[in-house]
Amino acid sequence: AQKVTQAQTEISVVEKEDVTLDCVYETRDTTYYLFWYKQPPSGELVFLIRRNSFDEQNEISGRYSWNFQKSTSSFNFTITASQVVDSAVYFCALSVVSTSGTYKYIFGTGTRLKVLA
Amino acid sequence: EPEVTQTPSHQVTQMGQEVILRCVPISNHLYFYWYRQILGQKVEFLVSFYNNEISEKSEIFDDQFSVERPDGSNFTLKIRSTKLEDSAMYFCASAGTSGEFVETQYFGPGTRLLVL
């Protein structure tokens, strides 16, 4: 079964704190892709990062960093020195090849992050 | 930078009415998708479309739903007889040609549908 679990429903932090959003996935595929999206109150899905299953290097982009560990099937997202503008719902997604040969995304339930001033 | 566009941004309709949600995917993309997000819930796959036919559909995508690519640029989702539970944000997405990250989908801004 293909599944993405984001166990943290909602997290509140005070501005400048670091925060980690957890993502655990399940798939039998050896080739797959993982994504993080940000959904602000306006509703659109903002792409943050793409990672393939063969690349376990961690990545840093400004205040954002991602920790991919195949051994634990996790792809966690850390925001350093959080800001109020980081307040949003964050979705982790798994992209796998379906039986038709096309890809589809399987999203987690999302984590609502509230950063308080 | 090319982007996926969707119209309308918001639509209010009466239960039982037909609605058509429109999407213009990124030019030259070959794979097209619709997803649905009920308020406060996760984004769910509805249907994928490739080579002018449905590749895969979820259990949500019943006979009330249909998709079409009528003119080579637009990609539409039709709901024949809307129900209250169809109220949701609908996202269109497209993905590139072979060898160009076909596993990465580009999402439109969504159409918020409210069925009264």
Interface residues (C-beta under 8 A of the other chain):
Chain A: Y33 F35 Y37 G43 E44 L45 F47 R50 F91 A93 S95 V97 S98 T99 S100 G101 T102 Y103 K104 Y105 I106 F107 G108 T109 G110
Chain B: Y31 Y33 Y35 Q41 K42 V43 E44 F45 S48 Y50 S55 E56 M89 F91 A93 A95 F101 V102 E103 T104 Q105 Y106 F107 P109 G110 R112
